[in-house]
Amino acid sequence: MSGEIFRDLTAFITIARHRSFTRAAAELGVSQSALSHAIRNLEERIGLRLLIRTTRSVSPTEAGKRLLERVSPRLDTIARELTSVRDLSSTIAGTVRMTVSDFAYKTFVWPRLSETLRHYPDVRLELSLDAALTDIITERFDAGIRDGDSLGKNMASVRISPDLRYSAVASPGYVQDKGLPLIPGDLGQYSCISTRFTPGGSTTPWIVKENETGQILRPAGHLIFNSYYAAMDAALAGYGIAFLPEILSQPWLDSGKLVPILPGWWAERPGFYIYYPGERQMLPALSMIVETLRYEPPV
């Protein structure tokens, strides 16, 4: 529907309901001559006379009555929907689509959102668990969550976790068979379990400390996963050495089912961020999620 037709129909319905050009003009905030022009355009478009106008009253013709009965409820529906959409700008409601890795989801996202969402029953959250860097605009996501090394370009971002230390770990059985590496350079003699989070991209680098700086390694192995959880399962099964966030491996280290490899060389990497198009107005539902996930460093 063109804007001109919508305007002319609105003028006709308002006049027909009030049975007065004067009262309709006052409600719509336009002149009577503008209303007369709108009615003339509409009658010419339809090819029928819609209003009978005398010096004392205005009444619809039979064609006008039928148009009023058929169109008026539909325009009322459109008006209500427009109001509903406008209310989204101030109401915490609606759908939020986000892409997030399984590790970030389980460790930082769901533990915080699971309780908060109970207070917002009108918010519909759609989460896509995918570790690959996603173009959230092309894929029509409202936001994404990735580590600080993998944020989309030209995006606003808010930190949701501290920087994370990464650990090299293996099963006791693997270490018993192969022995322990003494320096990072020895890792080339071991089977290392790698991760790759972007299809066709490079494997995730292993960053280790060296004289207070970072050394980047990409040890080879027979297994590559796009999930830290899968890499950890392989390490637990004795397939080699995995490079995992310490927060993920620590319970298994505590239980003795994994052992630390080169712990003096473990280094930190940037934590996780929620990112979203900075030039768009943020809907209240997304703003609520961002503030719920926002990381506050301990004082």
TORKOL-4160 file (C-alpha; in steps of 0.2 Angstrom, whole numbers, padded with zeros to 4 digits, m for minus):
299
<pt num="1" X="0000" Y="0000" Z="0000"/>
<pt num="2" X="0007" Y="0017" Z="m0005"/>
<pt num="3" X="0008" Y="0031" Z="0007"/>
<pt num="4" X="m0004" Y="0041" Z="m0003"/>
<pt num="5" X="m0018" Y="0028" Z="m0003"/>
<pt num="6" X="m0015" Y="0025" Z="0016"/>
<pt num="7" X="m0017" Y="0043" Z="0019"/>
<pt num="8" X="m0033" Y="0045" Z="0008"/>
<pt num="9" X="m0041" Y="0030" Z="0017"/>
<pt num="10" X="m0037" Y="0037" Z="0034"/>
<pt num="11" X="m0045" Y="0053" Z="0029"/>
<pt num="12" X="m0061" Y="0045" Z="0022"/>
<pt num="13" X="m0063" Y="0034" Z="0037"/>
<pt num="14" X="m0061" Y="0048" Z="0049"/>
<pt num="15" X="m0073" Y="0059" Z="0040"/>
<pt num="16" X="m0086" Y="0045" Z="0039"/>
<pt num="17" X="m0085" Y="0041" Z="0057"/>
<pt num="18" X="m0087" Y="0059" Z="0063"/>
<pt num="19" X="m0099" Y="0063" Z="0048"/>
<pt num="20" X="m0090" Y="0080" Z="0048"/>
<pt num="21" X="m0075" Y="0087" Z="0038"/>
<pt num="22" X="m0072" Y="0100" Z="0052"/>
<pt num="23" X="m0071" Y="0087" Z="0066"/>
<pt num="24" X="m0060" Y="0075" Z="0055"/>
<pt num="25" X="m0048" Y="0089" Z="0051"/>
<pt num="26" X="m0046" Y="0094" Z="0069"/>
<pt num="27" X="m0042" Y="0075" Z="0074"/>
<pt num="28" X="m0030" Y="0073" Z="0059"/>
<pt num="29" X="m0022" Y="0090" Z="0061"/>
<pt num="30" X="m0025" Y="0095" Z="0043"/>
<pt num="31" X="m0035" Y="0107" Z="0033"/>
<pt num="32" X="m0053" Y="0104" Z="0027"/>
<pt num="33" X="m0046" Y="0107" Z="0009"/>
<pt num="34" X="m0033" Y="0094" Z="0011"/>
<pt num="35" X="m0047" Y="0081" Z="0016"/>
<pt num="36" X="m0057" Y="0086" Z="0001"/>
<pt num="37" X="m0042" Y="0083" Z="m0010"/>
<pt num="38" X="m0039" Y="0066" Z="m0002"/>
<pt num="39" X="m0058" Y="0061" Z="m0004"/>
<pt num="40" X="m0057" Y="0067" Z="m0022"/>
<pt num="41" X="m0042" Y="0057" Z="m0026"/>
<pt num="42" X="m0049" Y="0041" Z="m0018"/>
<pt num="43" X="m0066" Y="0043" Z="m0027"/>
<pt num="44" X="m0056" Y="0045" Z="m0044"/>
<pt num="45" X="m0045" Y="0029" Z="m0040"/>
<pt num="46" X="m0061" Y="0019" Z="m0036"/>
<pt num="47" X="m0072" Y="0026" Z="m0049"/>
<pt num="48" X="m0087" Y="0028" Z="m0036"/>
<pt num="49" X="m0093" Y="0042" Z="m0026"/>
<pt num="50" X="m0090" Y="0038" Z="m0007"/>
<pt num="51" X="m0097" Y="0053" Z="0002"/>
<pt num="52" X="m0113" Y="0063" Z="0001"/>
<pt num="53" X="m0109" Y="0081" Z="0007"/>
<pt num="54" X="m0123" Y="0094" Z="0011"/>
<pt num="55" X="m0122" Y="0110" Z="0020"/>
<pt num="56" X="m0127" Y="0102" Z="0036"/>
<pt num="57" X="m0120" Y="0084" Z="0036"/>
<pt num="58" X="m0109" Y="0071" Z="0028"/>
<pt num="59" X="m0114" Y="0053" Z="0025"/>
<pt num="60" X="m0106" Y="0038" Z="0016"/>
<pt num="61" X="m0114" Y="0032" Z="0000"/>
<pt num="62" X="m0118" Y="0013" Z="m0001"/>
<pt num="63" X="m0101" Y="0011" Z="m0009"/>
<pt num="64" X="m0094" Y="0021" Z="0005"/>
<pt num="65" X="m0102" Y="0011" Z="0019"/>
<pt num="66" X="m0095" Y="m0005" Z="0012"/>
<pt num="67" X="m0078" Y="0002" Z="0011"/>
<pt num="68" X="m0079" Y="0008" Z="0029"/>
<pt num="69" X="m0085" Y="m0009" Z="0035"/>
<pt num="70" X="m0071" Y="m0018" Z="0025"/>
<pt num="71" X="m0056" Y="m0007" Z="0027"/>
<pt num="72" X="m0059" Y="0002" Z="0044"/>
<pt num="73" X="m0055" Y="m0014" Z="0055"/>
<pt num="74" X="m0039" Y="m0017" Z="0044"/>
<pt num="75" X="m0032" Y="0000" Z="0047"/>
<pt num="76" X="m0036" Y="m0001" Z="0065"/>
<pt num="77" X="m0026" Y="m0017" Z="0066"/>
<pt num="78" X="m0011" Y="m0009" Z="0057"/>
<pt num="79" X="m0012" Y="0006" Z="0069"/>
<pt num="80" X="m0011" Y="m0006" Z="0084"/>
<pt num="81" X="0003" Y="m0016" Z="0076"/>
<pt num="82" X="0013" Y="0000" Z="0073"/>
<pt num="83" X="0010" Y="0005" Z="0091"/>
<pt num="84" X="0016" Y="m0012" Z="0097"/>
<pt num="85" X="0032" Y="m0010" Z="0087"/>
<pt num="86" X="0035" Y="0007" Z="0094"/>
<pt num="87" X="0033" Y="0001" Z="0112"/>
<pt num="88" X="0047" Y="m0011" Z="0109"/>
<pt num="89" X="0058" Y="0005" Z="0111"/>
<pt num="90" X="0054" Y="0006" Z="0129"/>
<pt num="91" X="0048" Y="m0012" Z="0134"/>
<pt num="92" X="0059" Y="m0026" Z="0138"/>
<pt num="93" X="0051" Y="m0038" Z="0126"/>
<pt num="94" X="0054" Y="m0046" Z="0109"/>
<pt num="95" X="0066" Y="m0059" Z="0101"/>
<pt num="96" X="0085" Y="m0058" Z="0103"/>
<pt num="97" X="0096" Y="m0069" Z="0092"/>
<pt num="98" X="0114" Y="m0072" Z="0097"/>
<pt num="99" X="0128" Y="m0083" Z="0092"/>
<pt num="100" X="0140" Y="m0090" Z="0105"/>
<pt num="101" X="0152" Y="m0104" Z="0107"/>
<pt num="102" X="0148" Y="m0119" Z="0118"/>
<pt num="103" X="0162" Y="m0115" Z="0130"/>
<pt num="104" X="0156" Y="m0097" Z="0133"/>
<pt num="105" X="0138" Y="m0102" Z="0134"/>
<pt num="106" X="0141" Y="m0115" Z="0147"/>
<pt num="107" X="0154" Y="m0105" Z="0157"/>
<pt num="108" X="0148" Y="m0087" Z="0156"/>
<pt num="109" X="0132" Y="m0085" Z="0147"/>
<pt num="110" X="0119" Y="m0097" Z="0154"/>
<pt num="111" X="0124" Y="m0097" Z="0172"/>
<pt num="112" X="0120" Y="m0078" Z="0172"/>
<pt num="113" X="0105" Y="m0077" Z="0160"/>
<pt num="114" X="0096" Y="m0093" Z="0167"/>
<pt num="115" X="0089" Y="m0084" Z="0182"/>
<pt num="116" X="0087" Y="m0066" Z="0175"/>
<pt num="117" X="0077" Y="m0072" Z="0160"/>
<pt num="118" X="0063" Y="m0078" Z="0173"/>
<pt num="119" X="0060" Y="m0060" Z="0176"/>
<pt num="120" X="0057" Y="m0056" Z="0158"/>
<pt num="121" X="0044" Y="m0068" Z="0151"/>
<pt num="122" X="0041" Y="m0057" Z="0136"/>
<pt num="123" X="0059" Y="m0059" Z="0130"/>
<pt num="124" X="0062" Y="m0073" Z="0117"/>
<pt num="125" X="0080" Y="m0078" Z="0117"/>
<pt num="126" X="0087" Y="m0088" Z="0102"/>
<pt num="127" X="0105" Y="m0095" Z="0104"/>
<pt num="128" X="0115" Y="m0102" Z="0090"/>
<pt num="129" X="0130" Y="m0112" Z="0098"/>
<pt num="130" X="0143" Y="m0110" Z="0085"/>
<pt num="131" X="0162" Y="m0107" Z="0089"/>
<pt num="132" X="0165" Y="m0100" Z="0071"/>
<pt num="133" X="0167" Y="m0081" Z="0069"/>
<pt num="134" X="0150" Y="m0076" Z="0062"/>
<pt num="135" X="0145" Y="m0061" Z="0052"/>
<pt num="136" X="0131" Y="m0056" Z="0063"/>
<pt num="137" X="0123" Y="m0043" Z="0051"/>
<pt num="138" X="0123" Y="m0055" Z="0036"/>
<pt num="139" X="0116" Y="m0069" Z="0047"/>
<pt num="140" X="0104" Y="m0058" Z="0055"/>
<pt num="141" X="0110" Y="m0060" Z="0073"/>
<pt num="142" X="0107" Y="m0046" Z="0086"/>
<pt num="143" X="0124" Y="m0050" Z="0095"/>
<pt num="144" X="0138" Y="m0062" Z="0096"/>
<pt num="145" X="0150" Y="m0068" Z="0109"/>
<pt num="146" X="0168" Y="m0072" Z="0105"/>
<pt num="147" X="0185" Y="m0070" Z="0113"/>
<pt num="148" X="0194" Y="m0054" Z="0112"/>
<pt num="149" X="0205" Y="m0060" Z="0097"/>
<pt num="150" X="0189" Y="m0064" Z="0086"/>
<pt num="151" X="0178" Y="m0049" Z="0087"/>
<pt num="152" X="0169" Y="m0043" Z="0071"/>
<pt num="153" X="0175" Y="m0027" Z="0063"/>
<pt num="154" X="0166" Y="m0011" Z="0067"/>
<pt num="155" X="0157" Y="m0018" Z="0082"/>
<pt num="156" X="0153" Y="m0011" Z="0099"/>
<pt num="157" X="0158" Y="m0024" Z="0113"/>
<pt num="158" X="0156" Y="m0027" Z="0131"/>
<pt num="159" X="0168" Y="m0038" Z="0141"/>
<pt num="160" X="0159" Y="m0053" Z="0149"/>
<pt num="161" X="0173" Y="m0062" Z="0157"/>
<pt num="162" X="0191" Y="m0059" Z="0163"/>
<pt num="163" X="0206" Y="m0064" Z="0153"/>
<pt num="164" X="0208" Y="m0083" Z="0154"/>
<pt num="165" X="0224" Y="m0093" Z="0157"/>
<pt num="166" X="0226" Y="m0108" Z="0145"/>
<pt num="167" X="0233" Y="m0125" Z="0151"/>
<pt num="168" X="0242" Y="m0139" Z="0142"/>
<pt num="169" X="0235" Y="m0155" Z="0149"/>
<pt num="170" X="0236" Y="m0174" Z="0146"/>
<pt num="171" X="0230" Y="m0190" Z="0154"/>
<pt num="172" X="0241" Y="m0199" Z="0167"/>
<pt num="173" X="0242" Y="m0214" Z="0155"/>
<pt num="174" X="0248" Y="m0204" Z="0140"/>
<pt num="175" X="0262" Y="m0195" Z="0151"/>
<pt num="176" X="0267" Y="m0212" Z="0158"/>
<pt num="177" X="0270" Y="m0219" Z="0140"/>
<pt num="178" X="0277" Y="m0203" Z="0133"/>
<pt num="179" X="0286" Y="m0194" Z="0147"/>
<pt num="180" X="0284" Y="m0175" Z="0150"/>
<pt num="181" X="0290" Y="m0162" Z="0139"/>
<pt num="182" X="0303" Y="m0150" Z="0147"/>
<pt num="183" X="0301" Y="m0135" Z="0136"/>
<pt num="184" X="0288" Y="m0129" Z="0123"/>
<pt num="185" X="0300" Y="m0134" Z="0109"/>
<pt num="186" X="0298" Y="m0152" Z="0114"/>
<pt num="187" X="0279" Y="m0152" Z="0110"/>
<pt num="188" X="0284" Y="m0157" Z="0092"/>
<pt num="189" X="0288" Y="m0174" Z="0098"/>
<pt num="190" X="0271" Y="m0177" Z="0106"/>
<pt num="191" X="0253" Y="m0179" Z="0099"/>
<pt num="192" X="0244" Y="m0163" Z="0102"/>
<pt num="193" X="0225" Y="m0161" Z="0101"/>
<pt num="194" X="0221" Y="m0145" Z="0091"/>
<pt num="195" X="0206" Y="m0134" Z="0089"/>
<pt num="196" X="0200" Y="m0125" Z="0074"/>
<pt num="197" X="0185" Y="m0113" Z="0076"/>
<pt num="198" X="0184" Y="m0106" Z="0058"/>
<pt num="199" X="0181" Y="m0119" Z="0044"/>
<pt num="200" X="0196" Y="m0118" Z="0033"/>
<pt num="201" X="0206" Y="m0107" Z="0045"/>
<pt num="202" X="0221" Y="m0110" Z="0055"/>
<pt num="203" X="0221" Y="m0121" Z="0070"/>
<pt num="204" X="0220" Y="m0111" Z="0087"/>
<pt num="205" X="0238" Y="m0106" Z="0092"/>
<pt num="206" X="0245" Y="m0111" Z="0108"/>
<pt num="207" X="0252" Y="m0096" Z="0117"/>
<pt num="208" X="0265" Y="m0099" Z="0131"/>
<pt num="209" X="0275" Y="m0088" Z="0141"/>
<pt num="210" X="0293" Y="m0084" Z="0137"/>
<pt num="211" X="0302" Y="m0071" Z="0147"/>
<pt num="212" X="0286" Y="m0062" Z="0151"/>
<pt num="213" X="0281" Y="m0062" Z="0133"/>
<pt num="214" X="0270" Y="m0074" Z="0123"/>
<pt num="215" X="0277" Y="m0087" Z="0111"/>
<pt num="216" X="0265" Y="m0094" Z="0098"/>
<pt num="217" X="0265" Y="m0112" Z="0094"/>
<pt num="218" X="0255" Y="m0123" Z="0082"/>
<pt num="219" X="0259" Y="m0141" Z="0087"/>
<pt num="220" X="0254" Y="m0155" Z="0075"/>
<pt num="221" X="0243" Y="m0170" Z="0080"/>
<pt num="222" X="0230" Y="m0182" Z="0073"/>
<pt num="223" X="0215" Y="m0174" Z="0080"/>
<pt num="224" X="0207" Y="m0157" Z="0077"/>
<pt num="225" X="0190" Y="m0151" Z="0085"/>
<pt num="226" X="0179" Y="m0136" Z="0085"/>
<pt num="227" X="0175" Y="m0138" Z="0103"/>
<pt num="228" X="0186" Y="m0137" Z="0119"/>
<pt num="229" X="0174" Y="m0150" Z="0127"/>
<pt num="230" X="0178" Y="m0162" Z="0113"/>
<pt num="231" X="0197" Y="m0159" Z="0114"/>
<pt num="232" X="0196" Y="m0162" Z="0133"/>
<pt num="233" X="0187" Y="m0178" Z="0130"/>
<pt num="234" X="0201" Y="m0184" Z="0118"/>
<pt num="235" X="0214" Y="m0179" Z="0131"/>
<pt num="236" X="0205" Y="m0189" Z="0145"/>
<pt num="237" X="0205" Y="m0204" Z="0133"/>
<pt num="238" X="0224" Y="m0203" Z="0132"/>
<pt num="239" X="0225" Y="m0196" Z="0114"/>
<pt num="240" X="0238" Y="m0183" Z="0118"/>
<pt num="241" X="0241" Y="m0166" Z="0125"/>
<pt num="242" X="0226" Y="m0153" Z="0124"/>
<pt num="243" X="0227" Y="m0134" Z="0126"/>
<pt num="244" X="0212" Y="m0129" Z="0136"/>
<pt num="245" X="0205" Y="m0114" Z="0146"/>
<pt num="246" X="0211" Y="m0118" Z="0164"/>
<pt num="247" X="0194" Y="m0115" Z="0170"/>
<pt num="248" X="0188" Y="m0130" Z="0160"/>
<pt num="249" X="0202" Y="m0141" Z="0164"/>
<pt num="250" X="0204" Y="m0137" Z="0183"/>
<pt num="251" X="0191" Y="m0149" Z="0189"/>
<pt num="252" X="0200" Y="m0164" Z="0180"/>
<pt num="253" X="0217" Y="m0158" Z="0186"/>
<pt num="254" X="0210" Y="m0158" Z="0204"/>
<pt num="255" X="0203" Y="m0176" Z="0202"/>
<pt num="256" X="0220" Y="m0182" Z="0194"/>
<pt num="257" X="0211" Y="m0188" Z="0178"/>
<pt num="258" X="0222" Y="m0175" Z="0169"/>
<pt num="259" X="0240" Y="m0169" Z="0173"/>
<pt num="260" X="0248" Y="m0152" Z="0169"/>
<pt num="261" X="0260" Y="m0151" Z="0155"/>
<pt num="262" X="0273" Y="m0136" Z="0156"/>
<pt num="263" X="0263" Y="m0127" Z="0169"/>
<pt num="264" X="0276" Y="m0114" Z="0171"/>
<pt num="265" X="0273" Y="m0109" Z="0153"/>
<pt num="266" X="0254" Y="m0106" Z="0154"/>
<pt num="267" X="0249" Y="m0089" Z="0148"/>
<pt num="268" X="0233" Y="m0079" Z="0147"/>
<pt num="269" X="0223" Y="m0074" Z="0132"/>
<pt num="270" X="0209" Y="m0061" Z="0130"/>
<pt num="271" X="0193" Y="m0065" Z="0138"/>
<pt num="272" X="0175" Y="m0066" Z="0130"/>
<pt num="273" X="0165" Y="m0051" Z="0124"/>
<pt num="274" X="0147" Y="m0049" Z="0118"/>
<pt num="275" X="0148" Y="m0038" Z="0102"/>
<pt num="276" X="0134" Y="m0030" Z="0092"/>
<pt num="277" X="0132" Y="m0017" Z="0078"/>
<pt num="278" X="0137" Y="0000" Z="0086"/>
<pt num="279" X="0127" Y="0011" Z="0074"/>
<pt num="280" X="0110" Y="0003" Z="0078"/>
<pt num="281" X="0099" Y="0008" Z="0092"/>
<pt num="282" X="0100" Y="m0006" Z="0105"/>
<pt num="283" X="0083" Y="m0013" Z="0109"/>
<pt num="284" X="0079" Y="m0014" Z="0128"/>
<pt num="285" X="0079" Y="m0033" Z="0128"/>
<pt num="286" X="0097" Y="m0034" Z="0121"/>
<pt num="287" X="0102" Y="m0020" Z="0133"/>
<pt num="288" X="0096" Y="m0031" Z="0147"/>
<pt num="289" X="0106" Y="m0046" Z="0141"/>
<pt num="290" X="0122" Y="m0035" Z="0139"/>
<pt num="291" X="0120" Y="m0028" Z="0156"/>
<pt num="292" X="0117" Y="m0045" Z="0164"/>
<pt num="293" X="0132" Y="m0053" Z="0156"/>
<pt num="294" X="0144" Y="m0037" Z="0159"/>
<pt num="295" X="0159" Y="m0042" Z="0168"/>
<pt num="296" X="0163" Y="m0032" Z="0184"/>
<pt num="297" X="0182" Y="m0035" Z="0189"/>
<pt num="298" X="0184" Y="m0039" Z="0208"/>
<pt num="299" X="0188" Y="m0023" Z="0218"/>
